[in-house]
Amino acid sequence: MFRFIVRRLLQLIPTLIGLSLLLFIWLRRLPGGPETAILGERGTPEMRAAIRRNFGLDEPILIQYGRFVRRLIKLDLGTSTSTKRPVVTEFIERFPGTVELTVMAMVIAIGIGIPLGYLAARRRGRMLDHLSVGGSLIGICIPVFFLAYVLKAIFSENLGWFPSSGRQDPTLGATRITNFFVFDGLMTREWDAAADALWHLVLPGLALASIPLAIIVRITRASVLEVLNEDFVRTAEAKGLTENTVRRRHVLRNAMLPVVTSIGLLTGSLLSGAVLTETVFAFSGIGAFVAEAIGQRDYPVLMGFILIIAVVYVLVNLLVDLSYSVIDPRVRVR
């Protein structure tokens, strides 16, 4: 297992190098150059020249790239042109909210999707199967922002069951430690604050979980159907093993590899695609912040967002590879 982990970690190095090259090229291909991104359209030639000197943009390209990589290693992503604060500081404050929202969405999608997909496969051609397939198609087709508005209108504004915006009721005066509001509430034993933060996650989590839930149902159903037709499943049933044993040891375990792959990809996409959901619910996460940065052409924020999401994708794929080795030990020796 240790050699497998080391091998996967070494394979990440070329990916991160390629990512730094792409970011370096993108930053220098901005309209008007990096100096325009910093100064705006009204910068004078003297101011642009000063920016180029201060940031070393008049030096050889290899020296510029080396300095760029050193800044990335130090997590120096520059200063936001809209808030005038370091980009890393903004992300540290806002990214925990997006992580909490993503975790809530994936808990909903996995907790419902895998059992529903398995039951649909076991009852192929019956009512449950037709309902799950039809429901998954609807879940994929409905735009996330539309579903978010519908959930907000029904369950928040009309029924008043859930809060309509924010991450937590500010009147609670909850203690902040990590900016993960649920976790902070549990750490400080402020149970009302933790419950309130969790309650704020329900509606945006349901909206964000709609597409991953539909995809997981479809992939789980297809994967289980494929495994059910394998010879080793029929052999296990012929040996007289109980249905629970066949389901746990033979069907689900062998059907999980494609499901785990989809979960990994969906998790990464949710972290980068929560912009609309956070905007609808005025959720102070990284998605809403990036939406504002796009409108204001805040390039340091966009660069930091691209970097963080790419790193998250890399780490999620590493976890997926490690889960492969747990589900199917044969992967370790390939």
Secondary structure, DSSP 8 states (H G I E B T S, - for coil): -HHHHHHHHHHHHHHHHHHHHHHHHHHHTSTT-HHHHHH-TT--HHHHHHHHHHTTTTS-HHHHHHHHHHHHHTT---B-TTT-SBHHHHHHHHHHHHHHHHHHHHHHHHHHHHHHHHHHHHTTTSHHHHHHHHHHHHHHHS-HHHHHHHHIIIIIIIS--S-SSSSS-GGG----SSS-HHHHHHHTT-HHHHHHHHHHHHHHHHHHHHHHHHHHHHHHHHHHHHHHTSHHHHHHHHTT--HHHIIIIIIIHHHHHHHHHHHHHHHHHHHHS-HHHHHHTT--SHHHHHHHHHHHT-HHHHHHHHHHHHHHHHHHHHHHHHHHHHH-GGGGG-
